[in-house]
Amino acid sequence: MVVDALQIPVQIVPIVSKGDQIQDRCLASIGGKGLFVSVFEQAIQKDQIDIAVHSGKDMPSQITDGFYVPAVLARANPADLLISKTKIWPGATIDTSSPRRAQLYTRIDPTCQIKMIRGNVETRLRKLEEGDYDGIILAQAGLERLHIDLHAYVVQVLDILPATAQGIIAIETKTGFILPKNIDDKKTHILFDTGRQLMALMHADCHDAASAHAQWIDDDTLQIQAFYQDSPIFMCQTKLDQIDACIQEMAGALYG
């Protein structure tokens, strides 16, 4: 996607992060979302790569000093999907490694059993087939980008708040580096920054059941929704010039 957008010759350097390498422990216990980013930042510092391409939802709410995000791509569908072999029933065992998804799905079905399992999409779908759990919650955008065929499954779009920056591809590089082509989707970048700024104000990270999700209502109006731990979901609609005031107020109400 990024290669197509840049429209210049590039060399792709595959890098496996610690977050991908360590699959037998929950993300919060091994260092959080920074594990998905730090190895790429080290490669940029050593001039092994010029830019890193991230899933926006996997980035910490505050970027390391000396780095910035010059561009994001247009947002894909940010929805979460519940995938199962048959229709899900109350009290079913649901796989997710996300505290946010666990918290919000439990609000839908207080009798469900949450099973915290990490792994790539293929591994988790295989475990679903093997009966390790009854259903699994995954991001629609990721499944579409991986071209995962879900025709053999029952797929339900969940009415829960997406992760901050879910569905957004972000490009990170060192401060001062200029992309050879401007591929930034400015409207998506505003959504990306708004959600992450609110998460930072709430002091929220992957240890927490929390999210701050922004979406456009019209050309100059945002709707921002957020929750923290067991709070209700707060919502604010704001014009562009009032975003800072809106998220400050929401953070105060949610985090105190």
N, C-alpha and C positions, 0 to 999 in steps of 0.2 A: 504493500500500500504506500509506504513512504517512498520506496524506490520509484514507483510509478509517478508519484506526485513530483518528485525532484526532477525527473526526466533528464538525468545526467548519468554517466557511467559511475558506478559505485562498487566498492568491495565490501561484501558482507562478512563480518567476523562473528561467528557464533560464540557466545559466552553463556555459560551456565552459572546462575547465581546460587548462593547458599540456600536461598529460599526454595529453589527447585531441587537442590541436592538432598536436603534433609526433609524427608517426607514422613518420618515416624513420630514427629512431635508437632504440637500445635504451634502456629506461627508466633504467637505472643511469647512463648517460652524460649524461643531461640533468637530473639532480637527484633521481631516485628517486621514491618514492611521495608525497613531500611536494608534488609538482606537482599531484596530484589534489585536494589539500586546501587549499593556501595561498590560492588565488583565492577560495575560499568563506569562509575566515577573514577575508580582507580585506573581503569584502562584509558580513560580520557586524559587523566593527569599524566600518564606515561606516554601519551601520544600514540597509543596502540590503535585507538579509534578516534574519530572526530565527533561523532554524535552517538547517542544511545536512544533506542526506541523502547518506550515503556507503555504498559497498560496504565492509564491514569489512575485507576483505583488501587494499583499496587505501589503508588508513590507515597512517601510520608507527606504529611501536611506542610512541612517546612523543608525547603530545599537546602542542601549543604552549601555553606559559603563558598563562593568561587564558581558556582554553577547556576544555570538558569534554563528556563524552558522557552525557546524562541518561537516554537510553533506547536500547535495541536491540529489534528485532522478533524473534519466534521464528525460530530458525534453519531455513533450507531445507536440502535435501540438499546436503552439502558435497563430493560426489564430483566427480572429474575424468572426462571422457569423451574417448575416442579416436574421432574421426569420420573416416570414409574412404568412398571410392566402392566399393571392394571390400575383401575381407578383407586385413588388413595382414600382411605377410610379414617375416621377419628381414632386416635391412639396409635397410628402407624409410626414406624421407625424411620426417621428422616436423617439423611447424611448431609452435613454441612460443617465446614471448618471455620465458618464465619460467625462470630458472636452476634453481629447485626442480624443475620438471617435467622439464627437460633432464637433470638429475642422476639423478632417480629413474627416468625411462623408460630411460635408458642402462643402469641396473642390470637392467632387464627384458630389454633387447635391446642388448648391447654393440656389435653391428654396425650399429645404426641411424645415420642421418645426421640431425643436428639442424640445422634451418634457423630461425634467429632472425628472425621477421617480426612486426612490430606492425601494428595496425589494428583496426577494429571487427569485430564478428562477421560482419556481412554481407560486408565486404571479404575477410575471410579465407576464408569459405566460397566466395566467387567464385573466389579464387585456387586453392582446392582443385579446383574444377570445371575450371579452366584448366590444371591439371596442374603448378602450381608446386611442389607437394609431394604425398606419398602420403596423409598423414594429418595431422590437426590435433587438439591437445588443448585442450579448453575446459571451463569450469566448468558443471556441470549446472544449478546454481541460476540462473546468468545466462541460460542458454538458455531455461529455463522462464519466467523473468520477461519475456523478450522474445518469448515465444510463437513460437520458431523451430521450424518444421516439419522434422523430421529423418527423415521416412519414406523419403526417397530415398537415405539413406546407411546404411552399416554403422556401428553404434554399439556401442562396447565400454566398459563401466565399468572404469576402471583401478584396480587394487589398489595405489595409491600414497598417501602421506600428503598430505592436502589442505593448501592454504595456511592460514596462521593467520587465523582469523575468516572463512574462506570460507563463503559461504551466509548471512552475517549482514548485515542492514541496520542501520546505526548513525546516530543523530542527534547532530549536534554543534552546540553553541551557546556563547555567552560565559558565563563563570562568573557565577553568580547569576541567570541567566535560568531561569525555571520554566516548564515546558511546561504549557499550559492543561488538559491531561489526562494522567494517568499511563498511558503505553502501554508501559512497560518490561516486557520479559519477563525476569524476574529470573534464571531458570535459564540462559537464553542469555547474559545479561550476565556471569555468572560464567565461562562458557566464553570469552567475548570477552576479559575481563580477564586470565584465567589464561594464555591463549596469548600475548597481547601482553606480559605481564610477563616471561614466559620468553624471548621474542625479545629484549626489551630487555636482560635479563641476559646473553644470548649476544652482545650488541652486533651483532645481525643485522639486515640491511635488504634492500632489493631487489637490492643488488649480490651478495648471497650466495645460494647454494643452501642454504636452511634453512627449517624450519617448526617450529611448536609447535602441536599440535592437541589440544584437550581435548574429551572427550565424557562424558556421564553413563553410569555403569554401573547405579546405582540412585539412590534419592532423596538420598543423602548421600555418594556415592562417585564420584569422577572418575577416568577413565583419561586420562593425559597421555602423548602420544607426541611425540618431537622428534628432529630430526637437524640437523647443521651440516656443510656441505660434504660431504666424502666419509666422514663418520662412519657407523657403523651407526645404526639407529633405536633410541633408548632409550625405555623405557616405564616409567611409574610409576602405581600406583593409590593413591589417597589419599582420606582423609576431608576434609571441608570445613575443619576446623580445622588441618589439616596441609598445606594447599596450599603455603604459603610455603616450608616446609622442603623439600617435594618438588621445587619448581621450582629452589630454590637448589642442591640436590644435583645435579639434572639439568644445570643450567647449568655447574656446576663440572666435571662429567664431559665435557660436550660442548665447552665453550669453554676451560676451564682457568682 
